[in-house]
Amino acid sequence: MIRAKQIAVGSPNMDLDGLIAARILVAGERYDRGATSVAEYEAEKAEIISNVTSQAAARGNNQAIADAATQQAYAASKPVSCTRIANTVSCY
C-alpha cells in the first residue's frame, strides 16, 4: 500500500525506503536469534536510518547543484545590456 502511494506521487527516494526496511529486518532477525541485545538493535536501527537519511539529503543536494548549474548556464547565454548614469552602471 505504501509503495503504491510512493509510485503514484513519484517519490524520488522510494528505493531508500525499501533499503531501510530491508536493513532493519536483517537487524531484527539478528536480534531475534539472540545475536544482539536490545540496545545493539536500537543503535543499529538508528544508524541505518541516519545513513539512509544522509543519502537522501545528498541526492537533494546533488539535484540542487545541477539545477544551479543549469540556471547559471542559461543566464550566461542571455545578452547583457548595461546603462551608465553618472557614476552608476546598471546591467540587465
Secondary structure, DSSP 4 states (H G I P E B T S, - for coil): -HHHHHHHHT-TTHHHHHHHHHHHHHHHHHHHTTSS-HHHHHHHHHHHHHHHHHHHHHHHHHHHHHHHHHHHHHHHHS---EEEETTEEEE-
